Amino acid sequence: MSENPGAIRILILNTLAFTVCFACWMTNGVLVTFLVESGVFAWTQSQIGWLIGTPVLTGALTRLPIGILTDKYGGRIVYTLLMLVAAIPMYLLSEASTYGHFLIASLGFGLTGASFAVGIAYTSVWFSKSRQGTALGIFGAGNAGAALTSIGAPVLLQRLTANGEQIEGWRTMPKLYAAGLVIMAVVFFLLTVSKKVDDSHITSFRQRLAPLKHIRVWRFGLYYFLVFGGFVALAQWLIPYYVNVYLMPVTVAGSMAAIFTLPSGVIRALGGWMSDRLGGRLVMFWVLGICMGCFLLLNVPRMDIESPGKGVMAHRAGVVESTTAEQVVVDGKSYELRAMPEGWLEQRDSGMVVLPTAAFWQEPVVTAGDTVQKKQLLAKGVTHIFFQANVWIFTGLVFVVGIMMGIGKAAVYKLIPDYFPNDIGVVGGIVGVMGGLGGFICPILFGYMLEWTGIWTTCWIFFTLVTLICFLWMQWVLRQIVHDKAPKLLREIEHPNARDEDYGWQGGASA
């Protein structure tokens, strides 16, 4: 894969370190949910959202400076120091007893999220441009650390607390995570060597930040806000989602969430390989399109709604002679009613209801002997809408979203060295900041939207809108590129029957 001796070893160590850091970064999604469900703390959904998002905020905001430091000093020393420093607040999390303590410790160990900026820059310098997509995709598979926490942390918490009987045992978990960071830091430092990009052409801090003036950087950042920020947010948000919507225990919810997180991390290597061969832009086109379809399907909430429907009114005054489920008779005039569909209740309560189902029927509101007036209601209409949002169909759609996000993460970071080969740390840092901010903002936003609406699927509505913006922006950029480089071709595509002179051109149609 590489012409540089030792590159494979560096890639493996980079990936392992990133896996450990990512597992630590995702700690709160499991730990906070467990402590609230166990009654240790009584925090609201918005407070939980803040705790889940706080480590992500630190990781996001420190990616740019960490990326700059990596370009300047190299990944070996920066990565090692990052893990050692982050281990301190991770350990202190074990001493937390209030919401404020949790918030401060979370701000500290969130530094592990900046490991991505180090790893991207440190990996890139070891591989040729034609193979950077594959290498960065393999490195990005360290996202699977989220799955390790989703699956392993709930089981670990159950054992540490003796299935909830010794609840204070949870405090051992942050200590174990801190020990993992220290061990990884020592191994990483001993087995890697220093190497960094040639930045001799950069003589000032202003020059180092110069790439950020390009709008392309911020467009890449928005893509990453979706595919990485969305991944980070869902990796943690899916656990309380499964607990509340599908009434699962935390341990089971963690395993179900891992169906999203584990493939998304592993598939990133495939995304890098695809981007090397097909180009990052084409890969992103398919990622956005497929994600849009899945989000639209996930928008429909689990529901059991009964609403008034079309009723039956008396045509004239009279006395009710009889009422049944099929008709009401008033002074000899029969009013036909629509009965509840046969088997409706059985169908609704069956094990697998794939699509939303609805039924309409009418029920008498008068009894025999009642005197009714003209236009008085004889039978009310009932409209019943039911959508099971079957857990396996839901999980299947989430699985596809996870796969697409994993491929999309690799595609975005394939574009960066293509356009900014000498500024990977800076550009990768700011793109990483945007992605990290997505992981921070989304859980908090989801918590508030849930409190405002009481509907869990508002998170999918948000993702639908962001995906649409990314897709339309990409299409606009592609159109501008074609317009600038081949304006006659664009005209033929959009207006095949137009004449050249309409556009001020002479001669025949372009080839």
N, C-alpha and C positions, 0 to 999 in steps of 0.2 A: 504493500500500500504506500510505502514511503521510501524516499531516497536517503533519508537521514537516519544514521545508526541510532538505535535506542528509542526511535519514535513510538514503536508499538508499546514498549514498556511505559513510556510517559503517558500514552493514551489510556492504558489500563489503569494506571495510578490516578490519573485525572478523573476518570470515570468512577472509580471506587470512592475517591474523596468527595466527588459531587453527590454520589448516592448517599453517603453518610450525612453530608450537610443538608441534603434535601429532606432526608428522613427527620432530622432535627427541626428543620424549618416548618414542617407540617405538624409538629407535636400538638399544638393547641386544638386542632380540629377534633382529635380523639380525646385528649385529656380534659378539655373544658366541657365537652359534651358528657363525658363520663361523670365528672364531678357534679354537674347540674342534675343529670338523671338520677344520681345517687343521693341527691338532697344535701350535698356538702355545702353548695352555694346556691342561692336563689337569684340568679341573674336573668334579665330579660333577653328576648331574642336579639335586640339591638346591641346589648352589652356583649352577648356571645359573639355577634358579628364583629364588634370592635376587637375583642381578644383574638379571634381567628385572623383578623386582618392586620393587627399590629406588627407581628414579626415580618409579614410580607412588606409592610411599609418600610421598615428598616432595610430589608434586603433590597428593595427597589431604590431607595434614595442613596444607598451607598454603592450601587453598581457603577455609576459613572466615575466617582473618585477612585474606586478600587480598580476599574478598568484602566484608568490613567496611570495609576501606580504600577500596574502589571506591565504596561507598555514601557514604563521608565526603568523598573527594577527587575522585572522578570517574574514568572509565575511561581517559581520554587519558594522564594522567601515570602512573597505576599500570601500565597495559599497557606503556608505553614502558620504564619502569624495570625491569619484570619481565624483558623480553626482553634488555635490556642486561646485567643481573646474571646471568641464566642462561647467557649466551654465554661467561662466564669459565670455569666448570667444564666446559662443553662443549669448549672449546679445550684445557683441561688433560687431558681424557680422552685426547688424542693422545700425552701423555707417560706414560701409565700402563704399568707393567711388572709389577705384581703384582696379586693378587686384592684386596688392601686398597686399592690405588690406584684400581682400577675401582669399588670400592664407594663410596669417598669422592666421586669425580667424579660417579658416578651419583646420589648424594644431592643434589649441587649442581644438575646440569642437569635434575633432576626437577622443579625449580621451574616449568618450562614447562607442566607439567600443571595448574598453578593458573590458567593463562590462561583456562580455561573459566569460572571464577567471575567474572573481570573482564568477559569478553565477554558473558555472560548479563546481568549488571547494566547494562552500558553499552549493550547493544542494547535492553533493555526500556524504557529511559527515552525512546527515540526513537519508540516506536510505541504506538498506542492499544491498549487491552485486547483488543478484538475481533480484532486482527491480530498480537498478540504471539506466538501459537502458530506462525503461518506464519513470522514474522521469526526467531524463535528456532530454528525448524526449519532455515531456510536457514543461519543462523549455525552450527548444529551440524553442517552438512555438512562443516565443517572437519575432522571425524573422518577424512575421506578422506586426510588427511595420513599416517595409518597405512598406507594402501595405497601412497602414494608411496614410503614407506620400504621396505615389503615388496617392491615391484617394483623400485624404482630402486637401493636400497642394495646388494643382491647384485651387480647389474650393475656398479655403481660400484666395489665392492670388487674384482671380477674385473679391471677395467681398472687400478685403482690398484696392484694387486699383480702385474700382468702374468700373470694366470691362475695365481697362486700362486707364481710363480718369484721374485718380489721381495716377500716377504710383509710386510715392514715398511712397504710402501706403504699399509697400512690406516690408518696414523696420519694420513694426509691427510684422511680422511673426517670425523672430528670437527672439524677446522679449517674445512672447507667448511660444515658445519652451523652452526658458531659465526658464520661470516661471514654466513650467511643470516639469523640472528637479529639481528645488528647492522644489516644493511641494512633489514630489515623494521621494526625499531624506529624508525629515522630516517624512513622513509617514513610510518609510522603517525603519528608526532608532527607531521610537517609538514602532513599532509593532513586531520587531524581537529581537532575543536574540543571544548572542555570542556563537559560537561553531566552532571548527577547528579540523583538523586532528592531530593525535598524532605524533609530529615530534621530540620527545625527543631523538630518535636515531640519529638525524642529529646534528652534532656538528660544521660543517663548511659550508661555502658557496660552496666550491668545492663538498662536499657531496650532497648538495641540487641539484646541476646541473649534478650529476653523471648519471642519466638516459639518458641524451642527447647523450651519447656515443653509444647508441644502434641504429643500422640502422633502426630498426623497427619504431622508433619514427619519423624518417624522411620520411619513406614510408607512415605512417599515415598522415604526414604533406602534402605530395603530393596529397593524396586522398582528403584532406580537402581544398587544393588549388583549386581543381576542384569543389567540391560540395558546399563549402561555398564561396570561392573567386569568383567562377563563378556566384553564386547566387547574391552576393553583386554587382558585376559588371553589371550583366544583370538587376538587380532591378533599376539601374540608366540609363544604356545605352539603354534600351528598349524605354524609353520615347523619346529621340531624334531619335531613329530608326523609331518609328511609325510616328513621325512628318515628317521626311524627305522621307521615303520610301513610306508611305501610305497617306501622305499629311493631317494628322489629326491635329486638334487644340491640344494644350498642355493638356487641361482638358480631352479630350477624350483619348489622348495618355496615360495619367496617369491612367485612368480607365482600359485601355487595358493592361497596364503593371501590374496592380494589379491582373489580371487573372493569371499571373505568380507568383507574390510575395505572395499573400494571401494564396493560397492552399499550397505552399511550406513551409510556416511557420507553418500552422496548422497541416499538415500531418506529421510533425516531431515527434509528439507524437506517431503516429502509427508506424513510423520507429523505435522508441525506444522499443515499445512493440514487434515488429517483431524481433528485434535484441536480446531481452531477450530470445525469444523462438527458433529462428532459428540460432542465432549466427551472429555476425557482419560481418564475412567474407563472408558467403553465401549471405547475404543481399547486400553487396557491389558488389558481382559478378553480380547479376541481375541489380543493379543500373548502373554499367558501361556498361553492354551490351545494355540495353534499351537506355541509353543516346547516345551511339555510333550510334545506328540506327537513332535516331532523328536528331543528328547533321549531319549525312550524307545527310539526306533529306533536311535539312535547308541550306546546302552548296550551293545549286543551286540558283543563284540570280534571282531576277525579271529582265526580259530582253525582248527586242524587237529588234532583230538583223536581218539585211539584208546583205547577203554575196553573192559574185559572185558564180555562179554555172556553170554546164557544158553547153557551148554554141553550136551553130550549125555553121559550116564553109562550104564555097562553095567548091565543088569537082573540079570545073573547072571554068574558066573565062566566063563571059556572062553578059547579061542585065537582070535586075530584071523586071519581067512582072507584078507581083502582090504580095501583102503582106496582110495577115490576122493574127488573133490571133492563128490560127491553122496551117498555112503553109506559106512558101515563095516559089515562083515559079521563076526560073532563066532559060531562054531559053528553056522552056518546061519541065524542071526537077523540080519536087516538093520536097521540104524539109519540112518534117512534124515537127511541133513544139508542145511542151507540154504547154497547156493553164493553166492559173491559176485555181486551183481546185474550183469547184462551191461551193459557200457559205463560202469560206475561211475567207473573211473579217468579215462576220457575226459571224462565229464561234469564231474568235479571239476576237471580241468585246463583246461577250456574257457575262452575269453576272458571270458565274462560269466556269472557265477553271481549271481543277484539275491538269492535267499532262502537261509537256512541249509539245508543238505542233510545227510541222514544215511542210512547203510546198515548192515545187520546181516547177518552170515554166520557160518558155522561152519567150522572147519578141523581136520582130524584131528590128534591128538597121539600116535597109536599107529601102528605099521606091521605089515604081514603077518608072522605068526609070533610076535607078542608074546602073552604070557599075561597076562590081565587078571582082576582080582577084581571082585566085585559092587560096584556104585556107583563104580567107578573111572572117571575122565574119559576118554572116547573122543575127543571133539572139543571144542575150546574155542570159545566164542562171541566174536565180534569186533564191536564197535559203533564205527563211524567217523562222526564229526561234522565237517563242513567248512563254514566260512563265509568267503567270499572278502572280504567287506566291500569290494566293488568301489569303486575310488577315485572313479569318477564319480558313483556313487550317494551315497557319503559326502560328496563335495563339493557335490552338489545339496542334501542335507539341511543342510549347514553354510551354504550360500548362503541358504536359507530362514531359518535362525536369524539370520544377519546382517541380513537384511531386517527381521525382526521386532524385533531389538534396536534397529535404527536408528529404526523407528517408535516403539518404546517409549520411547527416550530423549527424543524430542520430546514424547510424551504426558505424561511425568512433569513436564517443565519447562513444559508448558502449565498443569498443575494448580497450580504454585507461584504465579504472579501472580494466578490466580483466587482463591486463599485468602489470600495474603499480598502484596497489591499494593504495600505500602509497606516491605516487608522482603525484597525479592527477593535482595539481596546476602547477607544473613545466612542466610536459609532456603536459597537456592540454594547458598550456600557449604557448609552442613552436609550437604545432600543430595549435593553434589559430593564432599564428604569421604567419605561412605559409598560412593559409586560408585568413587572412587579407591582406597579401602581394598579394595574387591572386586578391582580390578586388581592391587593389591599382594599380597593374601593368596592369591589363586587360583593364580598360577604357582608360588609356594612350596609351597602345599598339593599341587598337582599333582605337583611334583617328589618330595615325600616319599611320596605315595601310589604313585607309580610305583616308587620304590625298595622300598617295603614289599610291594607285590603283583606287580610286574613287568607290570602290565596298563595299557596306555595309556588305555583307555576309562573308567578311574575318574573322569576329569574330567567325563564326561557324567553319570555317576551323581550326582556332587556337584551339578551344575546341575539335574538332575531334582528333587532334594530341595529346593533353594532355590526353584525355580519352584513346587513344590507348596505350600510355606509361603506364598509371596506370594499364590497363587491362593486358598487357604483363608482367609487374612487378609482379602483383598478381599471374599470372599463373606460373611464374618462381619460386616464393617463395613456392607455393603449391607443385610443382614438387620436390623442394629440401627437403621439409618436408617429402614427401612420400619416397624419395630416402634414407633419413637418418633413418626413422623409419621402413620402409617396402620395402627394395630394391628389394626383389624377386617379390613382388606384382607389383612394377613399371615395372620391366622387363617383366612380363607376360602381362601387359597392352600394352606396347609399342612394344614388340617382342613376340607375343604369340607362335610362332613356334620355338623359340630358345631353345637350350638345356642347362641344368644346368651347365654342364662342360664348356660351352663356357664362363661362368662367374666365374668359379672356385668353383662352388657349387656342392655338392654331394647329392644324394637322389632324390626323386620325386619332382614334382611341389608343390609349396606352396599352402596352402589352401586359 
